């Protein structure tokens, strides 16, 4: 994706800086707590294809959170002194994290939806060994492709290597324009489709046993999946809907930066597991 740093970018107001500082501070603090608690819970859980995918999701969040302090530093000082190459690394990580999270959400959701729509109890192709091999392949590809994209394509048309500004990228309207239209459309369509399929499965399970559905293990697993679909709808879809407009109006860079920062709230997705456990404990006590 070719990006260009513009000399005519509108100056960012103090309110804009404060907004981004608040958003990234919340994401960094709450995300760190969320990952710590979830790692503690998963240590005692049995290994499965889904849990392995969740571990990958946690690792993706962890890598992104390592770059957040650099964003906080920049928005607090309004000055970047760490060089253009590191600016490109930190800037690209938010996009890499978003698309990796989306891919892992898809894998988790499809793994849980597949048995309901294909009339089988187990998905042999998604066993633990296959999940481990898939994880290794995925991270190898990421570790090879990401540096190449960052250092040879991302920010290739930068006009000022000595600039003290960072994260001020406006997309050049070349071949990347079509690619971004395709990516944004795919994210929106897939997120809506998976949400509809997930809602249908929950409705079927609820219709079969309205009184005791909350005690069923399958229903609980599908509720976790519903949380992932809601995270996709809330964190990713609004940004990509706006992005379809932003591609043709790159001067709205400040608005794009704020909406892009909101996608990072998916780092708090692990808190939904803790919230779900508390909800079911309270619900069961009331039912007794």
SULRAUR-V299678 format. One record per backbone hydrogen bond with DSSP energy under -1.0 kcal/mol. NH is the residue of the N-H (numbers start at 0). CO is the residue of the C=O. Records with the same first field share a line. If there is no record, write none. Layout:
BEGIN
NH=CO + CO
END
This chain:
BEGIN
3=169
16=12
17=13
18=14
19=15
20=16
21=17
22=18
23=19
24=20
25=21
26=22
27=23
28=24
29=25
30=26
31=27
32=28
33=29
34=30
35=31
36=32
37=33
38=34
39=35
40=36
41=37
42=38
43=40
44=41
51=47
52=48
53=49
54=50
55=51
56=52
57=53
58=54
59=55
60=56
61=57
62=58
63=59
64=60
65=61
66=63
70=66
71=67
72=68
73=69
74=70
75=71
76=72
77=73
79=163
86=82
87=83
88=84
89=85
90=86
91=87
92=88
95=91
96=92
97=93
98=94
99=95
100=96
101=97
102=98
103=99
104=100
105=101
106=102
107=103
108=104
109=105
110=106
111=107
112=108
113=109
116=112
117=113
119=114
125=122
126=123
130=126
131=127
132=128
133=129
134=130
135=131
136=132
137=133
138=134
139=135
140=136
141=137
142=138
143=139
144=140
145=141
148=144
149=145
150=146
151=147
152=148
153=148
155=152
156=2
157=154
162=159
169=3
171=1
173=171
176=173
178=174
179=175
180=176
181=177
182=178
183=179
184=180
185=181
186=182
187=183
188=184
189=185
190=186
191=187
192=188
193=189
194=190
195=191
196=192
197=193
198=194
199=195
200=196
201=197
202=198
203=199
204=200
205=201
206=202
207=203
208=204
212=208
214=211
215=212
219=215
220=216
221=217
222=218
223=219
224=220
225=221
226=222
227=223
228=224
229=225
230=226
231=227
232=228
233=229
234=230
235=231
236=231
239=235
240=236
241=237
242=238
243=239
244=241
245=241
246=242
248=245
251=248
255=251
256=252
257=253
258=254
259=255
260=256
261=257
263=260
264=261
265=262
266=263
267=264
268=265
270=267
271=268
274=270
275=271
276=272
277=273
278=274
279=275
280=276
281=277
282=278
283=279
284=280
285=281
286=282
287=283
END
